[in-house]
């Protein structure tokens, strides 16, 4: 979801330069699928399938009902990874869900722009057949470099599982044992997720 859509993405338009986050915000939603920005390059991907969207919606409901008041969860929203200063080629990813501060949401609602990586507490990706390597390797490294404290990977292949990773100062993300059935944690807030309900 873009904060300030201006026009539709032209997938066949020739690239003339690497895009900044500010220029990326000038694009509207594509007619099909979604976009991300990787070092100034526009990446388009197909929309997730029904099963993926059902899992995302159910997970949203479970997380939203247990969040502390100062936090908010949203689906399918771009975040600015902020690897380079403003005006340089940008990096934006669109996770399946993010947990961010309510203050960050208020800022975007009032001023526009994107949620920034330093405003995100948890990023959640639901693994798809076409995203398995990207989610487990590429985004794993990017979210750690961006300083996002918690990265959760949900795999809906039966049995549905959740791999929770937390950021450490020296070693990047450290993983807990992959959970099935009920995922329970106190970090970064008390939460229980019925993973079987996501399938």
C-alpha positions in Angstrom: 0.0 0.0 0.0 1.5 3.3 -1.0 1.0 6.5 1.0 0.7 8.9 -1.9 -0.3 7.1 -5.1 -0.2 9.3 -8.2 -0.4 7.1 -11.3 -0.5 3.5 -12.3 2.7 1.5 -12.7 3.6 1.0 -16.3 5.3 -2.4 -16.4 6.5 -2.0 -20.0 7.9 1.5 -19.5 11.7 1.6 -20.0 13.8 2.3 -17.0 15.7 5.6 -17.3 17.4 5.7 -13.8 17.4 4.1 -10.4 14.5 5.3 -8.3 14.6 6.9 -4.9 12.0 6.2 -2.3 10.5 9.6 -3.0 10.1 8.7 -6.7 8.8 5.3 -5.8 6.0 7.0 -3.8 4.9 8.6 -7.1 3.8 5.3 -8.4 0.3 4.0 -7.7 -0.7 0.4 -7.3 -0.1 -1.9 -10.3 -3.2 -3.3 -11.9 -2.0 -6.8 -11.0 0.3 -8.0 -8.2 2.5 -5.6 -6.2 5.8 -3.9 -6.4 9.0 -3.5 -4.2 12.0 -1.3 -4.7 15.5 -3.0 -4.6 18.4 -0.7 -4.8 16.4 1.7 -7.0 15.0 -1.1 -9.3 11.3 -1.7 -9.5 10.4 -5.4 -8.8 6.9 -6.6 -9.7 5.4 -9.8 -8.3 2.1 -11.6 -8.7 -0.6 -11.3 -6.1 -0.5 -14.1 -3.4 -2.9 -17.0 -3.8 -6.1 -17.6 -1.8 -4.4 -19.8 0.8 -1.7 -17.3 1.4 -4.2 -14.5 1.9 -6.4 -16.5 4.2 -3.3 -17.3 6.4 -2.4 -13.6 6.4 -5.9 -12.5 7.4 -6.2 -15.1 10.2 -2.7 -14.2 11.5 -3.6 -10.5 11.4 -6.7 -11.2 13.5 -4.8 -13.2 16.1 -2.0 -10.7 16.5 -4.2 -7.6 16.5 -6.3 -9.0 19.4 -3.2 -9.3 21.6 -1.2 -6.2 20.9 -0.3 -3.6 23.5 -2.0 -0.3 22.9 1.1 1.5 21.7 1.6 -1.0 18.8 -0.3 -1.6 15.6 -0.3 -4.5 13.0 -1.0 -4.0 9.3 -1.0 -6.2 6.3 0.7 -5.7 2.9 2.4 -2.3 3.6 5.6 -1.0 2.2 8.5 -0.3 4.5 11.5 1.9 3.8 14.6 -0.1 4.7 16.7 3.1 4.7 20.0 1.6 3.6 21.0 4.8 1.8 20.2 8.5 2.5 17.3 10.3 1.0 17.8 11.0 -2.7 19.8 7.8 -3.3 18.5 4.6 -4.9 15.9 3.3 -2.5 15.1 0.0 -0.9 11.4 -0.9 0.0 10.0 -4.3 0.9 6.3 -5.2 1.3 6.0 -7.9 4.0 2.8 -9.8 4.6 2.4 -8.2 8.0 4.4 -5.7 10.2 4.0 -4.7 13.8 5.0 -1.0 14.2 4.5 1.8 16.7 1.1 3.6 16.6 3.2 6.8 16.5 4.7 5.7 13.1 1.2 5.0 11.7 0.1 8.5 12.9 3.1 10.1 11.2 2.4 8.4 7.9 -1.3 9.3 8.1 -0.5 12.9 8.7 2.6 13.5 6.6 2.7 10.7 4.0 5.7 8.6 3.2 6.4 5.1 4.3 6.8 3.3 7.6 10.6 3.2 8.3 12.5 0.1 9.3 13.5 1.7 12.6 9.7 2.1 13.4 9.1 -1.7 12.9 9.2 -4.1 15.7 8.2 -7.3 13.9 8.1 -8.2 10.3 6.2 -11.3 9.2 6.6 -13.1 5.9 4.3 -16.0 4.9 6.4 -18.4 2.7 5.1 -19.0 -0.8 6.4 -21.6 -3.3 8.0 -18.8 -5.3 9.4 -16.9 -2.3 11.0 -19.6 -0.2 14.6 -18.7 -1.0 13.9 -14.9 -0.9 12.2 -15.1 2.5 14.7 -17.4 4.1 17.9 -15.9 2.7 17.6 -12.5 1.0 14.9 -10.9 3.2 16.5 -12.5 6.2 19.7 -10.6 5.5 18.0 -7.4 4.5 15.7 -7.1 7.5 18.7 -7.8 9.8 20.8 -5.2 8.1 17.9 -2.7 8.4 17.9 -3.4 12.2 14.3 -4.8 12.5 14.4 -6.5 15.9 12.1 -9.5 15.1 11.6 -11.5 11.9 8.9 -14.3 11.8 8.6 -16.7 9.0 5.3 -18.6 8.6 5.3 -21.7 6.4 1.8 -23.0 5.6 2.9 -26.3 4.3 1.3 -28.8 6.7 1.9 -28.7 9.5 1.9 -24.9 9.5 5.0 -23.6 11.3 6.5 -20.3 12.6 10.2 -19.7 12.8 10.9 -16.7 15.1 14.2 -14.9 14.8 15.5 -12.1 17.0 18.3 -9.6 16.2 21.5 -9.7 18.2 24.2 -7.1 18.1 27.0 -9.4 16.9 25.5 -12.3 15.1 22.5 -11.0 13.2 19.3 -12.9 13.6 19.2 -15.8 16.0 16.5 -18.5 15.5 14.3 -20.2 18.0 13.1 -23.7 17.4 10.5 -23.7 14.6 7.0 -23.9 16.3 4.0 -25.9 15.2 0.6 -26.1 16.8 0.7 -23.1 19.3 3.4 -20.5 19.0 3.8 -18.7 22.4 6.3 -15.9 23.1 6.9 -13.1 25.6 9.2 -11.3 23.1 8.7 -8.6 22.0 5.2 -8.8 23.7 3.2 -11.6 25.1 1.5 -13.5 22.3 0.0 -16.9 21.4 -0.8 -17.9 17.8 -2.8 -20.9 16.8 -0.8 -21.9 13.8 -3.2 -24.7 12.8 -5.9 -22.0 12.2 -3.7 -20.5 9.5 -3.9 -23.4 7.1 
